[in-house]
Amino acid sequence: MNWDDTNDTAASERLVESVADREDQAVEAALRPKDLGEFIGQEKVREQLDLVLRAARARGATADHVLLSGAPGLGKTTLSMIIAAEMGAPIRITSGPAIQHAGDLAAILSSLQEGEVLFLDEIHRMSRPAEEMLYMAMEDFRVDVIVGKGPGATAIPLELPPFTLVGATTRAGLLPPPLRDRFGFTAHMEFYEPGELERVVHRSASLLDVEIDADGAAEIAGRSRGTPRIANRLLRRVRDYAQVKTDGRITKDVAAAALAVYEVDARGLDRLDRAVLEALLKLFGGGPVGLSTLAVAVGEERETVEEVAEPFLVREGLLARTPRGRVATPAAWTHLGLTPPRPQAPGNGQGDLFGA
């Protein structure tokens, strides 16, 4: 998911947002697993990637280019670092938005060492000229650098050392087929199951020197939206609460009380999510209602509701997007403890009009 500045601001204020802020990035660096054996979850991806890397090491060759897709916070950056570690190679990290010109990409590629891993985050946001240069670099390990302008411009071929490109994207559908086809291995990262997130919470608590019991870990995992980054963020906030309000040990009751303070409910919904549902149910009878009207009702920008709140509500089966507008599902009424209105009796409505 990519948002404009307004959405980034809204996202940064949410405890359950899957995009990393600066604090998350600093903590994640300490919590990241260093090899595939430590990496929790994504069993199929780990198994397949392990085969790719082992085969490359056995041949004494660089690994195939790797494309990782999936929602933010599922471990794409972590896997890129593990790939470099497993291959015993350095890693260079950049992002699609940072490469606005072909010259930007040429400068990065020409400085790579043999076998180095280039991690390109949000690869779908790279400029088209740079993207076209990347085709040749990935396939032939060569780029043509254009010197001069107009009729006198000259293309100078530049040979590149073999390298491994690891591309990460939250929107694989935006990648053009010629670019997708040049990746030797493609993996889609799935959301985590609660049991996997419990293991993530236990591991992170151990590294953070926090005492937590099984029920406390399960309580945090259940509110983490299937995302390890959110689980780690909730763990840190619960740790703060436990250190200030209790003896520092995290139990189920402590975790529930802490997350109630931060307005994250048992299903992982926060203030914005519930505001959208409550407006949809209480003001508009469950819908259908237009997105703009719903956004005005909750006092948020249209893009914030559509890009920040709705994806999780749709994934949880609490809200549906229809051609007529947004509609609440029966699960939404149940979750908020409300009774849905009775369906109107069939007819043309004239009976009500004349009091019959």
C-alpha positions as CSV (number, residue, x, y, z in Angstrom):
1,M,0.0,0.0,0.0
2,N,1.2,3.4,-0.9
3,W,-0.2,6.6,0.4
4,D,0.2,10.3,-0.2
5,D,1.5,12.6,2.5
6,T,-1.9,12.9,4.2
7,N,-2.3,9.2,4.4
8,D,1.3,8.8,5.7
9,T,0.5,11.2,8.5
10,A,-2.6,9.3,9.4
11,A,-0.9,6.0,9.2
12,S,2.0,7.1,11.5
13,E,-0.4,7.8,14.3
14,R,-1.9,4.3,14.3
15,L,-0.5,1.6,16.5
16,V,-1.8,-1.1,14.2
17,E,-0.4,0.4,11.0
18,S,1.8,-2.1,9.1
19,V,4.2,0.5,7.6
20,A,7.3,1.0,9.6
21,D,8.2,4.3,11.3
22,R,11.6,5.2,12.5
23,E,11.2,3.6,15.8
24,D,10.1,0.4,14.2
25,Q,13.0,0.4,11.9
26,A,15.5,0.8,14.8
27,V,13.9,-2.0,16.8
28,E,13.4,-4.3,13.8
29,A,17.2,-4.2,13.2
30,A,17.8,-5.7,16.6
31,L,14.9,-8.3,16.3
32,R,15.5,-9.5,12.8
33,P,16.4,-13.2,12.4
34,K,19.8,-13.7,10.8
35,D,19.1,-16.9,8.9
36,L,16.3,-19.0,7.5
37,G,16.4,-21.3,10.5
38,E,15.4,-18.4,12.8
39,F,12.8,-17.0,10.4
40,I,9.3,-17.7,11.7
41,G,6.3,-18.4,9.4
42,Q,6.1,-18.4,5.6
43,E,6.9,-22.1,5.5
44,K,6.5,-22.6,1.8
45,V,8.5,-19.5,0.9
46,R,11.3,-20.5,3.3
47,E,11.5,-24.1,1.9
48,Q,11.6,-22.9,-1.7
49,L,14.1,-20.1,-1.0
50,D,16.3,-22.5,0.9
51,L,16.5,-24.8,-2.2
52,V,17.3,-21.8,-4.4
53,L,20.1,-20.6,-2.2
54,R,21.6,-24.0,-1.5
55,A,21.7,-24.8,-5.2
56,A,23.4,-21.5,-6.0
57,R,26.0,-22.1,-3.3
58,A,26.7,-25.6,-4.6
59,R,27.3,-24.2,-8.1
60,G,29.4,-21.5,-6.8
61,A,27.2,-19.0,-8.6
62,T,25.1,-16.0,-7.6
63,A,21.5,-16.7,-6.6
64,D,18.7,-16.0,-9.1
65,H,16.9,-12.7,-8.9
66,V,14.1,-12.9,-6.3
67,L,10.8,-11.0,-6.2
68,L,8.9,-10.8,-2.9
69,S,5.4,-9.5,-2.8
70,G,2.9,-9.0,0.0
71,A,1.6,-6.5,2.5
72,P,3.9,-4.4,4.5
73,G,5.4,-5.8,7.7
74,L,5.5,-9.5,6.7
75,G,9.2,-9.8,6.4
76,K,10.3,-8.9,2.9
77,T,13.2,-6.8,4.0
78,T,14.2,-9.4,6.6
79,L,14.3,-12.1,3.9
80,S,16.4,-9.9,1.6
81,M,19.0,-9.6,4.4
82,I,18.9,-13.3,5.1
83,I,19.5,-14.0,1.4
84,A,22.7,-11.9,1.5
85,A,23.8,-13.6,4.8
86,E,23.1,-17.1,3.4
87,M,25.1,-16.3,0.3
88,G,27.9,-14.6,2.3
89,A,27.5,-11.5,0.3
90,P,27.1,-7.8,1.1
91,I,23.8,-6.1,0.6
92,R,22.9,-2.7,-0.9
93,I,19.5,-1.3,0.0
94,T,17.5,1.3,-1.9
95,S,13.9,1.8,-3.0
96,G,11.9,2.5,-6.2
97,P,10.9,6.0,-5.3
98,A,14.6,6.9,-4.8
99,I,15.4,5.9,-8.4
100,Q,13.8,8.6,-10.6
101,H,16.3,8.6,-13.5
102,A,18.1,5.9,-15.4
103,G,21.4,7.5,-14.3
104,D,20.5,6.9,-10.6
105,L,20.2,3.2,-11.3
106,A,23.3,3.1,-13.5
107,A,25.3,4.7,-10.6
108,I,24.1,2.0,-8.2
109,L,24.7,-0.9,-10.6
110,S,28.1,0.2,-11.6
111,S,29.3,0.2,-8.0
112,L,28.1,-3.3,-7.1
113,Q,30.6,-6.0,-6.2
114,E,30.5,-9.5,-7.7
115,G,27.8,-11.5,-5.9
116,E,26.4,-8.5,-4.1
117,V,22.7,-8.4,-3.2
118,L,20.8,-5.4,-4.3
119,F,17.5,-4.9,-2.4
120,L,15.1,-2.7,-4.2
121,D,12.0,-2.0,-2.1
122,E,8.7,-0.8,-3.6
123,I,10.2,-1.8,-7.0
124,H,6.9,-1.0,-8.7
125,R,7.4,2.7,-8.0
126,M,10.6,3.0,-10.0
127,S,10.6,5.3,-13.0
128,R,10.0,3.8,-16.4
129,P,13.5,4.7,-17.9
130,A,15.2,3.1,-15.0
131,E,12.9,0.1,-15.2
132,E,13.9,-0.4,-18.9
133,M,17.6,-0.2,-18.0
134,L,17.0,-2.8,-15.3
135,Y,15.8,-5.4,-17.9
136,M,19.2,-5.6,-19.5
137,A,21.1,-5.4,-16.2
138,M,19.2,-8.4,-14.8
139,E,19.4,-10.5,-17.9
140,D,22.8,-9.7,-19.4
141,F,24.6,-8.0,-16.5
142,R,25.1,-5.0,-18.8
143,V,23.8,-1.5,-19.1
144,D,24.1,1.1,-21.8
145,V,25.1,4.5,-20.4
146,I,24.0,7.4,-22.7
147,V,26.6,10.2,-23.0
148,G,25.6,13.5,-24.5
149,K,22.3,14.6,-25.9
150,G,20.5,14.8,-29.2
151,P,22.0,13.5,-32.4
152,G,25.5,13.4,-30.9
153,A,24.5,11.1,-28.0
154,T,26.5,7.9,-27.7
155,A,25.6,4.7,-25.9
156,I,28.6,3.2,-24.0
157,P,28.1,-0.4,-22.9
158,L,29.1,-1.0,-19.3
159,E,29.6,-4.6,-18.1
160,L,28.4,-5.4,-14.6
161,P,29.6,-8.1,-12.2
162,P,27.0,-10.9,-11.5
163,F,24.7,-9.8,-8.8
164,T,21.4,-10.8,-7.2
165,L,18.4,-8.4,-7.3
166,V,15.8,-8.8,-4.6
167,G,12.7,-6.8,-5.4
168,A,10.0,-6.2,-2.9
169,T,6.5,-4.9,-3.8
170,T,3.2,-4.5,-2.1
171,R,1.5,-4.3,-5.5
172,A,2.8,-7.1,-7.7
173,G,0.1,-6.4,-10.3
174,L,1.7,-3.0,-11.1
175,L,4.9,-4.6,-12.2
176,P,5.1,-4.9,-16.0
177,P,5.4,-8.5,-17.3
178,P,8.9,-8.0,-18.8
179,L,10.2,-7.1,-15.4
180,R,8.3,-9.9,-13.6
181,D,9.5,-12.5,-16.0
182,R,13.2,-11.7,-15.3
183,F,13.0,-12.9,-11.7
184,G,14.1,-16.5,-11.3
185,F,12.2,-16.9,-8.1
186,T,8.9,-15.2,-7.1
187,A,7.2,-15.6,-3.7
188,H,4.1,-14.1,-2.2
189,M,4.2,-13.4,1.5
190,E,1.0,-14.5,3.3
191,F,-0.5,-13.0,6.5
192,Y,0.5,-15.0,9.6
193,E,-1.6,-17.3,11.7
194,P,-2.1,-16.5,15.4
195,G,0.1,-19.5,16.4
196,E,3.0,-18.2,14.3
197,L,2.6,-14.7,15.7
198,E,2.7,-16.1,19.2
199,R,6.1,-17.5,18.4
200,V,7.2,-14.1,17.0
201,V,6.0,-12.4,20.2
202,H,7.9,-14.9,22.5
203,R,11.1,-14.6,20.4
204,S,10.9,-10.8,20.5
205,A,10.1,-10.7,24.2
206,S,13.2,-12.8,24.9
207,L,15.4,-10.5,22.9
208,L,13.9,-7.4,24.6
209,D,14.3,-9.1,28.0
210,V,10.6,-9.0,28.7
211,E,8.8,-11.7,30.8
212,I,5.7,-12.9,29.1
213,D,3.4,-16.0,29.6
214,A,1.7,-18.0,26.9
215,D,-1.7,-16.3,27.4
216,G,-0.1,-12.9,27.2
217,A,1.6,-13.7,24.0
218,A,-1.7,-15.1,22.6
219,E,-3.5,-12.0,23.5
220,I,-1.0,-9.8,21.7
221,A,-0.9,-12.1,18.7
222,G,-4.7,-12.1,18.3
223,R,-4.8,-8.4,17.9
224,S,-1.8,-8.1,15.5
225,R,-3.7,-8.4,12.2
226,G,-1.6,-11.3,11.0
227,T,1.5,-9.0,10.8
228,P,4.8,-9.5,12.7
229,R,5.6,-5.8,12.6
230,I,2.4,-5.0,14.4
231,A,2.9,-7.8,16.9
232,N,6.3,-6.4,17.8
233,R,4.9,-2.8,18.1
234,L,2.0,-4.0,20.3
235,L,4.5,-5.9,22.5
236,R,6.6,-2.8,23.1
237,R,3.5,-0.8,24.1
238,V,2.3,-3.6,26.4
239,R,5.8,-3.8,27.9
240,D,5.7,-0.1,28.7
241,Y,2.3,-0.5,30.4
242,A,3.5,-3.5,32.4
243,Q,6.6,-1.7,33.6
244,V,4.6,1.3,34.8
245,K,1.4,-0.2,36.0
246,T,2.4,-3.7,37.2
247,D,5.5,-5.8,38.1
248,G,6.7,-5.8,34.5
249,R,5.4,-9.3,33.7
250,I,3.0,-9.6,30.7
251,T,-0.1,-11.8,31.3
252,K,-3.3,-12.0,29.4
253,D,-5.0,-9.5,31.7
254,V,-2.1,-7.1,31.5
255,A,-2.0,-7.3,27.7
256,A,-5.7,-6.7,27.5
257,A,-5.7,-3.8,29.8
258,A,-2.7,-2.2,28.0
259,L,-4.2,-2.5,24.6
260,A,-7.5,-1.2,25.9
261,V,-5.6,2.0,26.8
262,Y,-4.3,2.1,23.2
263,E,-7.8,1.5,21.8
264,V,-6.9,-1.8,20.0
265,D,-9.7,-4.2,20.5
266,A,-9.7,-8.0,20.6
267,R,-10.0,-8.3,16.9
268,G,-7.2,-5.8,16.1
269,L,-9.5,-2.8,15.3
270,D,-8.4,0.6,16.4
271,R,-10.2,3.9,16.8
272,L,-10.4,4.7,13.1
273,D,-11.6,1.2,12.2
274,R,-14.4,1.4,14.8
275,A,-15.3,4.9,13.8
276,V,-15.9,3.8,10.2
277,L,-18.0,0.8,11.3
278,E,-20.0,2.8,13.8
279,A,-20.8,5.5,11.3
280,L,-21.7,2.9,8.7
281,L,-24.0,1.0,11.2
282,K,-25.4,3.8,13.3
283,L,-25.8,6.6,10.9
284,F,-26.5,4.8,7.7
285,G,-28.1,1.5,8.9
286,G,-25.4,-0.6,7.5
287,G,-25.3,0.9,4.0
288,P,-24.9,1.1,1.2
289,V,-23.3,4.5,1.5
290,G,-20.8,6.3,-0.7
291,L,-17.1,6.6,0.3
292,S,-17.1,10.4,0.4
293,T,-20.2,10.5,2.6
294,L,-18.6,7.9,5.0
295,A,-15.4,9.8,5.1
296,V,-17.2,13.1,6.0
297,A,-19.1,11.2,8.7
298,V,-15.9,10.1,10.5
299,G,-14.0,13.4,9.9
300,E,-11.3,11.8,7.7
301,E,-10.0,12.3,4.2
302,R,-11.6,10.0,1.6
303,E,-8.2,8.5,0.8
304,T,-7.5,7.7,4.5
305,V,-10.7,5.7,4.8
306,E,-10.2,3.9,1.5
307,E,-6.5,3.1,1.8
308,V,-5.9,3.0,5.6
309,A,-9.0,1.7,7.3
310,E,-11.0,-0.3,4.6
311,P,-8.4,-3.0,3.6
312,F,-8.4,-4.6,7.0
313,L,-12.1,-4.3,7.5
314,V,-12.7,-6.0,4.1
315,R,-10.2,-8.7,4.9
316,E,-11.9,-9.4,8.2
317,G,-15.3,-9.7,6.5
318,L,-16.7,-6.7,8.4
319,L,-17.3,-4.4,5.4
320,A,-17.9,-5.0,1.7
321,R,-17.3,-2.7,-1.3
322,T,-20.1,-2.8,-3.7
323,P,-21.1,-0.8,-6.9
324,R,-23.7,1.0,-4.8
325,G,-21.3,1.9,-1.9
326,R,-19.9,0.5,1.3
327,V,-22.0,-2.2,3.1
328,A,-21.6,-3.6,6.6
329,T,-21.7,-7.4,6.9
330,P,-23.6,-9.3,9.7
331,A,-20.2,-9.8,11.4
332,A,-19.8,-6.0,11.8
333,W,-23.1,-5.8,13.7
334,T,-22.1,-8.7,15.9
335,H,-18.6,-7.3,16.6
336,L,-20.0,-3.9,17.8
337,G,-22.8,-5.6,19.8
338,L,-25.5,-3.9,17.7
339,T,-28.7,-5.4,16.3
340,P,-29.2,-5.0,12.5
341,P,-32.4,-3.4,11.4
342,R,-35.3,-5.6,10.2
343,P,-35.5,-5.9,6.5
344,Q,-38.4,-4.0,5.0
345,A,-41.4,-6.0,3.8
346,P,-41.6,-6.2,0.0
347,G,-44.0,-3.7,-1.6
348,N,-44.0,-0.3,-3.3
349,G,-43.9,1.6,0.0
350,Q,-47.3,3.2,-0.5
351,G,-48.8,1.5,2.5
352,D,-46.5,3.4,4.8
353,L,-47.2,6.6,2.9
354,F,-51.0,6.5,3.5
355,G,-50.8,4.8,6.9
356,A,-52.3,1.6,5.7
